[in-house]
């Protein structure tokens, strides 16, 4: 324990260096801006920032992306409360009570509760992350290739099962991502696959090309189809933040603590992320809160629960990334890409080889949470003014960043055509309700899954039963089966009980 605290202290010293502090502040501000703009999702914002980290050292690069990830979980809260415009899906549950409070003339109070939830959820999450990361990493050092394949497979299937919409569509998306990951030269046997005689494809398809195209360019195509139509924003007289008193906070300490823990648990599940944590927290309060019948009428509980869980899920999602190399959310999948671009494979070894870097990033979470709350308190008016930008201008800027990012990967014009192709795929996926997250995760984790599987087959004389006979890999494979079966059975059961029911717009 003392070793962990000592490493964390060194991390704070490194994080307080001027360059790292500047990068942290830039990440906080940019993340808030991304969170405010409707349609510019948190994952897309982190992806667009990724090319700018090429020239950085790995530590400031990860600090920048992590700061954007944390602040993005709060950025859309003010617009949800003031204008009923959730900048992120994360903040949809927030507006059910937040907007009602604003309509009652309590907007400043609602914004204050949001900051309290962010502060508590973030600090609890970072503390739990410090406590869990090194013990989990030490346990993972005993893993061999069968365990790594089982864990990667569990991460992939969790993304599928926790994805929104149709389960078959999510599986199709994942399989397409895995297929894209096989393009190029096989790392084990050196055979060429699906290159069609094109030299560009010999090195494979870069995951950054897929991410930038499917998320960034695909979103621009969707906006173009809709004619860049944005609803007019109503002006709000009171646009400030009023923090609650200690007595008011103590009354909701139970809500704060249980949702901070709930958010961490949800974040630990690969593929869950802040959006699912937010919805699960609101639903949990709807079942067990003492004032559950008042939810939706404008009470602080309905603001504190989803915001606390959303922010605390960040630390939970980073634990499997740092310790196992498995991203816990879409944003951490991009951060995994940043590690790989700088030649570092996250996992248990990184705590031995890059201890200072890991603990500097963890320390930046503590400082970032506090800095985000300070900026959020004083910058409500400037943040909301961003909504005055025409949507067409924002989309043009996004497209510019997409092309710059794709070209900077290998300085090859062919990557631009690939990015455009994946932009079309992303557009078609959104239009026909195919989730993009399994596609992207398949491209990123596919090579790792293939390498672990092939190495296991070579080491164990092609005995596939080894994945089920070893205790840890067998347990993880069983969890993988449950991750696929449970959502399918639940979907069938729901359709059988309510054959004509439609999802509600909001809870009653």
Rosetta blueprint (number, residue, H / E / L):
1 X L
2 X H
3 X H
4 X H
5 X H
6 X H
7 X H
8 X H
9 X H
10 X H
11 X H
12 X H
13 X H
14 X H
15 X H
16 X L
17 X L
18 X H
19 X H
20 X H
21 X H
22 X H
23 X H
24 X H
25 X H
26 X H
27 X H
28 X H
29 X H
30 X H
31 X H
32 X H
33 X H
34 X H
35 X H
36 X H
37 X L
38 X L
39 X L
40 X L
41 X L
42 X H
43 X H
44 X H
45 X H
46 X H
47 X H
48 X H
49 X H
50 X H
51 X H
52 X H
53 X H
54 X L
55 X L
56 X L
57 X L
58 X H
59 X H
60 X H
61 X H
62 X H
63 X H
64 X H
65 X H
66 X H
67 X H
68 X H
69 X H
70 X H
71 X H
72 X H
73 X H
74 X H
75 X H
76 X L
77 X H
78 X H
79 X H
80 X H
81 X H
82 X H
83 X H
84 X L
85 X L
86 X L
87 X L
88 X L
89 X H
90 X H
91 X H
92 X H
93 X H
94 X H
95 X H
96 X H
97 X H
98 X H
99 X H
100 X H
101 X H
102 X H
103 X H
104 X L
105 X L
106 X L
107 X H
108 X H
109 X H
110 X H
111 X H
112 X H
113 X H
114 X H
115 X H
116 X H
117 X H
118 X H
119 X H
120 X H
121 X H
122 X H
123 X H
124 X H
125 X H
126 X H
127 X H
128 X H
129 X H
130 X H
131 X H
132 X H
133 X H
134 X H
135 X H
136 X H
137 X H
138 X H
139 X H
140 X H
141 X L
142 X L
143 X L
144 X L
145 X H
146 X H
147 X H
148 X H
149 X H
150 X H
151 X H
152 X H
153 X H
154 X H
155 X H
156 X H
157 X H
158 X H
159 X H
160 X H
161 X H
162 X H
163 X L
164 X L
165 X L
166 X L
167 X H
168 X H
169 X H
170 X H
171 X H
172 X H
173 X H
174 X H
175 X H
176 X H
177 X H
178 X H
179 X H
180 X H
181 X H
182 X L
183 X L
184 X E
185 X E
186 X L
187 X L
188 X L
189 X L
190 X L
191 X L
192 X E
193 X E
194 X L
195 X L
196 X L
197 X L
198 X L
199 X H
200 X H
201 X H
202 X H
203 X H
204 X L
205 X L
206 X L
207 X H
208 X H
209 X H
210 X H
211 X H
212 X H
213 X H
214 X H
215 X H
216 X H
217 X H
218 X H
219 X H
220 X H
221 X H
222 X H
223 X H
224 X H
225 X H
226 X L
227 X L
228 X L
229 X L
230 X L
231 X L
232 X L
233 X L
234 X L
235 X L
236 X L
237 X L
238 X L
239 X L
240 X L
241 X L
242 X L
243 X L
244 X L
245 X L
246 X H
247 X H
248 X H
249 X H
250 X H
251 X H
252 X L
253 X H
254 X H
255 X H
256 X H
257 X H
258 X H
259 X H
260 X H
261 X H
262 X H
263 X H
264 X H
265 X H
266 X H
267 X H
268 X H
269 X L
270 X L
271 X L
272 X L
273 X H
274 X H
275 X H
276 X H
277 X H
278 X H
279 X H
280 X H
281 X H
282 X H
283 X H
284 X H
285 X H
286 X H
287 X H
288 X H
289 X L
290 X L
291 X L
292 X H
293 X H
294 X H
295 X L
296 X L
297 X L
298 X L
299 X L
300 X L
301 X H
302 X H
303 X H
304 X H
305 X H
306 X H
307 X H
308 X H
309 X H
310 X H
311 X H
312 X H
313 X H
314 X H
315 X H
316 X H
317 X H
318 X H
319 X H
320 X H
321 X H
322 X H
323 X H
324 X H
325 X L
326 X L
327 X L
328 X L
329 X L
330 X H
331 X H
332 X H
333 X H
334 X H
335 X H
336 X H
337 X H
338 X H
339 X H
340 X H
341 X H
342 X L
343 X L
344 X L
345 X L
346 X L
347 X L
348 X L
349 X L
350 X H
351 X H
352 X H
353 X H
354 X L
355 X H
356 X H
357 X H
358 X H
359 X H
360 X H
361 X H
362 X H
363 X H
364 X H
365 X H
366 X H
367 X H
368 X H
369 X H
370 X H
371 X H
372 X H
373 X H
374 X H
375 X H
376 X H
377 X H
378 X H
379 X L
380 X H
381 X H
382 X H
383 X H
384 X H
385 X H
386 X H
387 X H
388 X H
389 X L
390 X L
391 X H
392 X H
393 X H
394 X H
395 X H
396 X H
397 X H
398 X H
399 X H
400 X H
401 X H
402 X H
403 X H
404 X H
405 X H
406 X H
407 X H
408 X H
409 X H
410 X H
411 X L
412 X L
413 X H
414 X H
415 X H
416 X H
417 X H
418 X H
419 X H
420 X H
421 X H
422 X H
423 X H
424 X H
425 X H
426 X H
427 X H
428 X H
429 X H
430 X H
431 X H
432 X L
433 X L
434 X L
435 X L
436 X L
437 X H
438 X H
439 X H
440 X H
441 X H
442 X H
443 X H
444 X H
445 X H
446 X H
447 X H
448 X H
449 X H
450 X H
451 X H
452 X H
453 X H
454 X H
455 X H
456 X H
457 X H
458 X H
459 X H
460 X L
461 X L
462 X L
463 X L
464 X L
465 X L
466 X H
467 X H
468 X H
469 X H
470 X L
471 X H
472 X H
473 X H
474 X H
475 X H
476 X H
477 X H
478 X H
479 X H
480 X H
481 X H
482 X H
483 X H
484 X H
485 X H
486 X H
487 X H
488 X H
489 X H
490 X H
491 X H
492 X H
493 X H
494 X H
495 X H
496 X H
497 X H
498 X L
499 X L
500 X L
501 X L
502 X L
503 X L
504 X L
505 X L
506 X L
507 X L
508 X L
